[in-house]
Amino acid sequence: MPSTHVIYEGLEKVSKNIEENEPAKPMLSYGNSKFINENQLKQSGKNYIILRLGSVYGYSHDNTRTDIMVNFFAKATSQNSTLRLFAGGRQIKSLVPLIDVARCFKFMEEREDISSQVFNLSKDTKTVKEVALICKTINPKVSIIETNNEIPNLGFSLSNKKLLNTGFKFLYNINQSLSEMIFKWSKQDLIKDLEFVKNGENEYVDTRGKISNHELTEPINLIGLINSKKGTIRANHYHPQQEQKCLFTKGQIIEIYKDILNPNSPKITQVVNEGQLSIIKPNVAHTMVFTKDTTFLNLVRGEREHDNYGITHTIKHLFVDEEEKNLLLECYKFDCRSCGNTNLKRVVSLGYQPLANNLLKKENEKCELYPLEMNYCDRCHNCQLSVAVNPKKMFSNYLYTSSTSKVFRDHFVKASKKYIKDFKLNKKKSYIIDIGSNDGVALKPFLDQGFKKILGIEPAKNLAKLANKNKIKTFNGFLNKKNIKNLKKNADLILASNVFAHSDKLNEMAECMFKLLSKKGTIVIEVQYLMNTLKDLTFDNIYHEHYNYWSLTSLVNFFNRLNGKIFRSEKVNTHGGSIRVYIKKDKKVKVEQSVKQMLKEEDKFGIKNFGTYKEFGEKVYKIRENVRKNIKKLKNNNNIIIGYGAPAKATTALNFFGISKEIDFIVEDNKLKHNKFIPGMKIPIKDKSKIKNKKNTLVVLAWNFYNDIKKNNSHLSESFINIKDLELSN
Ligand SMILES: [Zn+2]
């Protein structure tokens, strides 16, 4: 019969090498029940062998008994994590590997000469600290933290002398077992997410229908069947101990969740569809917003009395209100904008964020927050945000005028000359359209070179007005089915620079472009290049105005569906790396080498592999950790930190990092931004004259202009730092 060392837990002093004849001193019910069992067995008159086990440890492919210290340390070590030693890890433990326990049972069963005996079954006696140090020698990346608290009892150990005298031999020791466990767990793809969502596995289909299976991480003892109506909300709570497992048999939800043990962690959203199982870890606040009439099974392990709701198993934590629920229902994007796939994967979550270019006029002005999260479609390799914010909220009055930047003006002058030459455009006859024409920056060079037939299409009223004033004919509105009736068709060249990232209704927009295009005409699209974002970790290119993130691979898939053909592609330098692609309606046009070459390059980089995107997400989280640490260090050494530049990317980055009070204020060249505040973080934006002396640290937020800013502003500060340098760990 298996018994336990716990029957000695009442010993008041530390005892080492307790032998079998030492009087037991059980304290809690578990030890007591074992001791009663031992006595009953002894008095039964039957043959018996009692094995008193030390702490049994060993590898399991799931989470079984990770509460055992050795198992827990091994698992944490496999993930390069931290081992915390309470009371300096001085407690002693008698340990035995599971496999030797099984072997010992077999050994005793076969030994007919041994009867009516009690044996301690324990291999090694170690302090908690000793176990941690073994882990560290196996994986030096693990860190150990000791705390200095008092503990009532430092533990005890069992002597295995009697057992060894029978001839039993242990096959494993703690060092070997730890190495093996750490190795196995480091190979295992551990799910670190707070929530993970799984489809059914091992499907079996025949004429009657389909069976799909969900393997659970632990046994359950209760199933709740729950119905919820479309548009309602549930949860807004967390479970201090229980893992939540819900199997959705009908409908769909948006789940919102947040780690409450880590106050700086972002609030994340995720879709769970019919047929999927969602698992949420303990101490993760969660809320379900029902987007359809939904039925799900709540699969529970442990107590779940309604009377104890709010006290033990479930604790209220209101973090999604009605207003936020409605906002999510209005703007959530469930399917791939390009191909319609509904099973999208999460690349990175940058938390809830304000609209990046909507600077606040007053510090305490209310501003809407939306999830800022990138998803990946593994069918067409498109990347898009989890929400599509109403464009009227972002583009109706736009502060960003392209022509203010000399870099952009030069870029478009050069481009116009190239197009005129490549497509033999004619000043009198050729008709050129620019979509999302801003203040006319791309059309102005054509106007200056004598082109008569040009048209801009621009939704921002202020920009369209400005362009028309400058003699660049501009239609004020979005390019859609309704507006196209008012537009002249048969264009020889259609330009669309940086609008392909900026539109939710891309299919409609692209169809309209083809309708405006002449038979032989060319469309030229310039868009921020996803490959650069992934390679350079420029996550701050992600903001709500950018609905979509393109690679050539995903653009080819997009245009194939619309019967257009990309025949040429180039890399260009704008916006931290963009691509320019050329498209014709004529399906017979020859695809040039540039396209084939770039597709090959993307393939090699892993653009079709979700792992590439996941790795990007993990690195971005590491950046956040580093910046927070480095800014804190700077703040401790200097009293004043001033930011330089308030572009949209600064809003994204500062909100993601959660940096606000650390930066005293931001200075900006664009006067329109003065006396406003960064939304979310509420950092004031001021004129440069507000810098009183050079004793400060200027952190350049507009990092792509770092060199120019440093060169032109040496009178403002003795110390310039590029925000990008704070992203490194040092
Ligand atoms: Zn897709």
Residues whose N, C-alpha, C, O or C-beta is under 5 A from the ligand:
A	BS01	ZN	C336 S338 C339 G340 N341 C377 R379 C380 H381 N382
